Amino acid sequence: MLGWHDRGVEHPEPLYQHRYPSPELEAQHPFRTLEFTPRDPEEMAQRAETFATFMGQRRSPRLFSDRPVPEALIEAAIRTAGTAPSGAHKQPWHFVAVSDPGLKATIRVAAEEEERVNYLENRMNAEWQEALAPIGTDHHKEFLEVAPWLVVLFEQRYELRSDGESRKNYYVKESVGMAAGLFVAAVHHMGLATLPHTPSPMAFLRQVLDRGPNERPFAMFPVGYPLPGVKVPDFARKPLAEIMTAVTRPTPG
Ligand SMILES: Cc1cc2nc3c(=O)[nH]c(=O)nc-3n(C[C@H](O)[C@H](O)[C@H](O)COP(=O)(O)O)c2cc1C
């Protein structure tokens, strides 16, 4: 078993000068050894390809089936989302999963009213409308009622403790965005679909779902089976060369 700074016999010099956790830190806060499964390079390459291809098949439908989805699947997706990294491990998120038809109807009505003002009364400026044109969204949000589940993700701007004390949260948007990404991936992985939906402004969700003053709606996610034969915009992803810059060791000569 290698010690905390050992690189093995062929590298007798330590890789790190600074130990983590320091003995003082470990005496004050609990630590455990990371469980990590080493894989050989071929297996890693294969897993990487398989996952990239699988995630590349994810799309956001705008017509869902009304076929029921067991609550346990929604719980599993939220459990996955809850494994996201977060600033100072504050986990500043809360998911409200709604299957109640009356509540879904209330949310649809409120969302459609906000979107009606956005689309029909020009709260959305021309540039925004132009960007949305290829998607063709409008103020009709029937899917909010038809999809069996509506998961509303709230960001916790600060922590509100049970004794009424509050504490700061850090990097809230970044952290909640990561949880949202994992949620979307988990839903896709289990064989369901979701659409991130943001009927801005979303303040009505805090009232309708009776959430505390420290919470703000981040996005909502209808979850279910896509309606058979549903169409989605024929979008391509940006090529790797456009989204990645590799900075590597300069080649000699
Ligand atoms: C933060 C965020 C907000 C979004 N809001 C909406 C929305 O309000 N309505 C909608 O129809 N799609 C919404 N989308 C979905 C995007 O339009 C969609 O992800 C994008 O067109 C790419 O399509 P794909 O998800 O099928 O790959 C949103 C996506 C994100 C990430």
PDBQT file of the ligand as one rigid body, heavy atoms in Angstrom, charges set to zero:
ROOT
HETATM    1  C1  LIG A 301     -31.354  26.579 -18.882  1.00  0.00    +0.000 C 
HETATM    2  C2  LIG A 301     -32.245  26.083 -20.002  1.00  0.00    +0.000 A 
HETATM    3  C3  LIG A 301     -33.495  26.632 -20.153  1.00  0.00    +0.000 A 
HETATM    4  C4  LIG A 301     -34.335  26.150 -21.153  1.00  0.00    +0.000 A 
HETATM    5  N1  LIG A 301     -35.595  26.670 -21.250  1.00  0.00    +0.000 NA
HETATM    6  C5  LIG A 301     -36.438  26.168 -22.174  1.00  0.00    +0.000 A 
HETATM    7  C6  LIG A 301     -37.779  26.605 -22.217  1.00  0.00    +0.000 A 
HETATM    8  O1  LIG A 301     -38.208  27.421 -21.410  1.00  0.00    +0.000 OA
HETATM    9  N2  LIG A 301     -38.591  26.087 -23.165  1.00  0.00    +0.000 N 
HETATM   10  C7  LIG A 301     -38.156  25.125 -24.033  1.00  0.00    +0.000 A 
HETATM   11  O2  LIG A 301     -38.950  24.682 -24.873  1.00  0.00    +0.000 OA
HETATM   12  N3  LIG A 301     -36.897  24.678 -24.011  1.00  0.00    +0.000 NA
HETATM   13  C8  LIG A 301     -36.026  25.154 -23.083  1.00  0.00    +0.000 A 
HETATM   14  N4  LIG A 301     -34.751  24.664 -23.007  1.00  0.00    +0.000 N 
HETATM   15  C9  LIG A 301     -34.338  23.554 -23.887  1.00  0.00    +0.000 C 
HETATM   16  C10 LIG A 301     -33.421  24.004 -25.008  1.00  0.00    +0.000 C 
HETATM   17  O3  LIG A 301     -34.129  24.707 -25.990  1.00  0.00    +0.000 OA
HETATM   18  C11 LIG A 301     -32.755  22.746 -25.608  1.00  0.00    +0.000 C 
HETATM   19  O4  LIG A 301     -31.978  22.122 -24.628  1.00  0.00    +0.000 OA
HETATM   20  C12 LIG A 301     -31.890  23.092 -26.806  1.00  0.00    +0.000 C 
HETATM   21  O5  LIG A 301     -32.680  23.573 -27.855  1.00  0.00    +0.000 OA
HETATM   22  C13 LIG A 301     -31.087  21.875 -27.293  1.00  0.00    +0.000 C 
HETATM   23  O6  LIG A 301     -31.940  20.809 -27.596  1.00  0.00    +0.000 OA
HETATM   24  P1  LIG A 301     -31.756  19.382 -26.922  1.00  0.00    +0.000 P 
HETATM   25  O7  LIG A 301     -31.935  19.548 -25.436  1.00  0.00    +0.000 OA
HETATM   26  O8  LIG A 301     -32.832  18.530 -27.555  1.00  0.00    +0.000 OA
HETATM   27  O9  LIG A 301     -30.378  18.901 -27.217  1.00  0.00    +0.000 OA
HETATM   28  C14 LIG A 301     -33.890  25.119 -22.023  1.00  0.00    +0.000 A 
HETATM   29  C15 LIG A 301     -32.620  24.582 -21.846  1.00  0.00    +0.000 A 
HETATM   30  C16 LIG A 301     -31.806  25.049 -20.839  1.00  0.00    +0.000 A 
HETATM   31  C17 LIG A 301     -30.452  24.409 -20.642  1.00  0.00    +0.000 C 
ENDROOT
TORSDOF 0
